[in-house]
Amino acid sequence: MVCRPITRVTAAIAIIGPMLLTACAPAVPPVISRVGRDFPRAAFARFELKETTDQQAEAVLGPPINRLALKTTAANPAGPVPVGTPIDMAVLRYIYLLDSGGPQAGNRPVVKLATLVFLGGTLAAYDVNSTIPGDDNPPIDDSKLSLLKQGRTTRNDIISLMGTPSGQSAPLPFAPKSMGHITYAWTHFEGTGLRRKILIIDLNSRDVMTHYTLLDGSGPMPAPAPNAPSPFTQPPEPNPETQPSDRQGPLIRS
């Protein structure tokens, strides 16, 4: 399959992700306590954009629930890669579901989703969305936004200030616009609905902030469809050989 050139990979995933959270959670049959294996958001801090390979990411997160092998094409006339040159693309998807998130979630189903995109063999973008209360779903601190300075604040500055991102993408020399992004997503149960807040920070080719967008909204939890089928029939058995690694330090291409 051939895809259109990638530009705002992380931003698109961040906006779509919370919609998938609300769509997936109610479909989990109540007889299943959990599906998939948990993957800590903190593990993504070890991944290096344009360095970490899909094999290295999988060694930390375990086997994905879904893997796609695709082709995209270079589309930047000023880039080092001729326009139209085929580029290998791999997409890894992870999902972890619980039929109850406990009292903090009103005992409702909760879910965590992750998508990683690899171009030319190395990590180009990733995004994690979660409705699970706790450290993997921290709120966005609006009071810190005034410290983000257009044309001055770097990617590393943002991460030091705001903490581990929900997602990142790298400036790609073969994309039409060489831009990167950092996203922070927070999803919180309120009454019978969900409140979703997403911070999208755009970066130029030098990894310096150009501007940011803050989306904040609420919506009802969708009602489960009658006899809604689930893609999962039983929780997969844990495999000790594919449990998250305890190794520390960034993962880079060797």
C-alpha positions as CSV (number, residue, x, y, z in Angstrom):
1,M,0.0,0.0,0.0
2,V,1.3,3.5,-0.8
3,C,0.4,6.4,1.5
4,R,0.4,10.1,0.9
5,P,3.4,12.0,2.3
6,I,3.3,12.4,6.0
7,T,3.3,16.0,7.5
8,R,1.5,16.4,10.8
9,V,1.7,12.8,11.9
10,T,1.6,13.4,15.7
11,A,-1.0,16.2,15.6
12,A,-3.4,14.0,13.6
13,I,-3.0,11.0,16.0
14,A,-3.4,13.2,19.0
15,I,-6.8,14.6,17.8
16,I,-8.1,11.2,16.6
17,G,-6.8,9.2,19.6
18,P,-9.3,10.4,22.2
19,M,-12.2,9.7,19.9
20,L,-10.9,6.1,19.6
21,L,-10.7,5.9,23.4
22,T,-14.4,6.6,23.8
23,A,-15.3,4.3,20.9
24,C,-13.2,1.4,22.1
25,A,-13.8,1.3,25.8
26,P,-17.6,0.5,25.9
27,A,-17.1,-2.4,23.4
28,V,-15.1,-4.4,26.0
29,P,-17.3,-7.3,27.2
30,P,-17.8,-7.2,31.0
31,V,-16.6,-10.8,31.3
32,I,-13.1,-9.7,30.3
33,S,-11.1,-8.0,33.1
34,R,-8.3,-6.9,30.8
35,V,-7.1,-7.2,27.3
36,G,-3.5,-6.7,26.2
37,R,-0.5,-5.9,28.3
38,D,0.1,-2.5,30.0
39,F,2.8,-0.3,28.5
40,P,4.0,2.6,30.7
41,R,4.0,6.0,29.1
42,A,7.3,6.7,30.8
43,A,8.9,4.1,28.5
44,F,8.4,6.4,25.5
45,A,10.8,8.9,27.1
46,R,13.6,6.4,26.2
47,F,12.8,6.5,22.5
48,E,14.8,8.9,20.3
49,L,13.2,10.4,17.2
50,K,15.1,9.5,14.0
51,E,17.2,7.0,16.0
52,T,15.1,4.3,17.6
53,T,14.2,1.4,15.3
54,D,10.9,-0.5,15.4
55,Q,12.8,-3.6,16.7
56,Q,14.2,-1.6,19.6
57,A,10.7,-0.2,20.4
58,E,9.2,-3.6,20.3
59,A,11.9,-5.0,22.6
60,V,10.6,-2.5,25.2
61,L,6.9,-2.5,24.6
62,G,6.4,-6.1,23.5
63,P,4.6,-7.3,20.4
64,P,2.1,-4.8,19.0
65,I,-1.6,-5.7,18.6
66,N,-1.2,-4.6,14.9
67,R,1.7,-3.9,12.6
68,L,1.4,-2.3,9.1
69,A,4.1,-2.3,6.5
70,L,3.5,0.6,4.0
71,K,5.2,2.8,1.5
72,T,5.3,6.6,1.3
73,T,7.2,9.0,-0.9
74,A,9.5,11.9,-0.5
75,A,7.8,15.2,-1.3
76,N,10.2,18.0,-0.4
77,P,11.9,19.6,-3.5
78,A,14.6,21.2,-1.3
79,G,15.3,18.0,0.7
80,P,18.2,15.6,0.3
81,V,15.9,12.8,-1.0
82,P,14.5,13.2,-4.6
83,V,10.8,13.8,-4.8
84,G,8.9,10.6,-5.4
85,T,11.5,8.4,-3.9
86,P,9.8,5.4,-2.1
87,I,10.3,5.4,1.7
88,D,9.5,2.4,3.9
89,M,6.9,3.0,6.5
90,A,6.0,0.8,9.5
91,V,3.1,1.5,11.9
92,L,2.9,-0.2,15.3
93,R,-0.3,-0.1,17.4
94,Y,-0.7,-1.1,21.0
95,I,-3.9,-1.3,23.1
96,Y,-4.6,-2.1,26.7
97,L,-8.2,-2.3,28.0
98,L,-9.7,-2.8,31.5
99,D,-13.4,-3.4,32.0
100,S,-13.2,-1.1,35.1
101,G,-11.0,1.8,35.9
102,G,-12.0,1.8,39.5
103,P,-13.8,4.6,41.5
104,Q,-11.8,7.4,39.8
105,A,-13.3,6.3,36.5
106,G,-16.8,5.7,37.9
107,N,-16.0,1.9,37.6
108,R,-16.3,2.3,33.8
109,P,-14.1,0.7,31.1
110,V,-10.8,2.4,30.5
111,V,-8.3,2.1,27.7
112,K,-4.8,3.1,26.6
113,L,-3.8,3.3,23.0
114,A,-0.4,3.9,21.4
115,T,0.7,4.4,17.8
116,L,4.3,4.5,16.6
117,V,5.3,5.5,13.0
118,F,8.7,4.6,11.6
119,L,10.0,6.0,8.3
120,G,13.1,4.8,6.7
121,G,13.7,2.4,9.6
122,T,13.7,4.9,12.4
123,L,11.0,6.5,14.7
124,A,9.3,9.5,13.0
125,A,6.4,9.9,15.4
126,Y,4.5,8.4,18.3
127,D,1.4,9.1,20.4
128,V,-0.1,7.7,23.5
129,N,-3.7,8.3,24.6
130,S,-5.2,7.0,27.9
131,T,-8.4,7.2,30.0
132,I,-6.7,5.3,32.8
133,P,-6.5,7.5,36.0
134,G,-3.1,8.0,37.4
135,D,0.5,8.8,36.3
136,D,-0.1,7.7,32.7
137,N,-2.8,10.4,32.2
138,P,-1.5,13.5,34.0
139,P,-3.4,16.8,33.6
140,I,-2.0,19.6,31.5
141,D,-0.8,22.6,33.6
142,D,-2.2,25.7,31.9
143,S,-0.2,28.0,34.1
144,K,3.0,26.9,32.4
145,L,1.9,27.9,28.9
146,S,3.0,31.5,29.4
147,L,6.5,30.2,29.7
148,L,6.5,28.9,26.1
149,K,8.1,31.5,24.0
150,Q,7.7,31.6,20.2
151,G,11.0,31.4,18.4
152,R,13.0,30.7,21.6
153,T,11.6,27.6,23.4
154,T,13.2,24.4,22.2
155,R,11.9,20.8,22.2
156,N,14.1,20.0,25.2
157,D,12.9,23.1,27.0
158,I,9.3,22.0,26.5
159,I,9.8,18.5,27.8
160,S,11.7,19.9,30.9
161,L,8.9,22.3,31.6
162,M,5.8,20.2,30.7
163,G,7.0,16.6,31.4
164,T,6.9,13.5,29.3
165,P,4.8,14.2,26.2
166,S,1.9,12.1,25.0
167,G,3.4,12.2,21.6
168,Q,6.2,13.7,19.4
169,S,7.1,13.8,15.7
170,A,10.4,14.8,14.1
171,P,11.1,17.3,11.4
172,L,11.6,15.2,8.3
173,P,13.8,16.4,5.5
174,F,11.8,14.6,2.8
175,A,8.4,16.0,4.0
176,P,6.8,19.0,2.2
177,K,7.2,21.1,5.4
178,S,10.0,20.2,7.7
179,M,8.2,20.6,11.0
180,G,8.0,18.7,14.2
181,H,5.4,18.5,17.0
182,I,5.0,17.7,20.6
183,T,1.6,16.8,22.0
184,Y,0.1,16.5,25.5
185,A,-3.3,14.8,25.9
186,W,-5.4,14.5,29.0
187,T,-8.7,12.6,29.2
188,H,-10.8,12.8,32.4
189,F,-14.1,11.3,33.5
190,E,-16.7,13.9,34.4
191,G,-20.2,12.7,35.4
192,T,-21.4,10.5,32.5
193,G,-19.0,12.0,30.0
194,L,-15.3,12.7,29.2
195,R,-13.3,15.9,29.3
196,R,-10.5,16.0,26.7
197,K,-7.7,18.5,26.7
198,I,-5.0,18.4,24.0
199,L,-1.9,20.7,23.7
200,I,-0.2,20.6,20.3
201,I,3.1,22.5,20.0
202,D,4.5,23.1,16.5
203,L,8.3,23.2,16.0
204,N,10.4,24.3,13.1
205,S,13.2,22.4,11.5
206,R,15.6,23.6,14.3
207,D,13.3,22.1,16.9
208,V,12.2,25.6,18.1
209,M,8.6,26.4,18.9
210,T,6.6,28.3,16.4
211,H,3.2,28.3,18.1
212,Y,0.9,26.0,20.1
213,T,-2.8,25.1,20.1
214,L,-4.8,24.1,23.2
215,L,-8.0,22.2,22.6
216,D,-10.4,21.7,25.6
217,G,-13.8,20.1,25.4
218,S,-16.3,17.7,26.9
219,G,-18.6,15.1,25.5
220,P,-20.9,12.2,26.5
221,M,-19.7,8.6,26.8
222,P,-21.1,6.8,23.7
223,A,-23.6,4.1,24.6
224,P,-22.5,0.5,23.8
225,A,-24.2,-0.9,20.7
226,P,-26.5,-3.9,21.4
227,N,-24.5,-7.1,21.2
228,A,-21.5,-5.2,20.0
229,P,-18.8,-7.6,18.9
230,S,-15.3,-7.3,20.3
231,P,-12.1,-8.0,18.4
232,F,-10.8,-9.8,21.5
233,T,-12.2,-13.0,22.8
234,Q,-9.9,-13.6,25.7
235,P,-6.9,-11.9,27.3
236,P,-3.6,-13.0,25.8
237,E,-1.4,-15.0,28.0
238,P,1.6,-13.0,29.3
239,N,4.9,-13.9,27.7
240,P,7.9,-13.4,30.0
241,E,10.2,-13.0,27.0
242,T,8.2,-10.0,25.7
243,Q,7.6,-8.2,29.0
244,P,8.7,-4.5,29.2
245,S,12.5,-4.3,29.5
246,D,14.1,-3.0,32.7
247,R,17.0,-1.5,30.8
248,Q,17.6,2.2,31.2
249,G,18.8,4.9,28.8
250,P,17.7,6.0,25.3
251,L,17.3,3.6,22.5
252,I,19.2,4.6,19.4
253,R,20.0,2.9,16.1
254,S,23.2,0.8,16.4
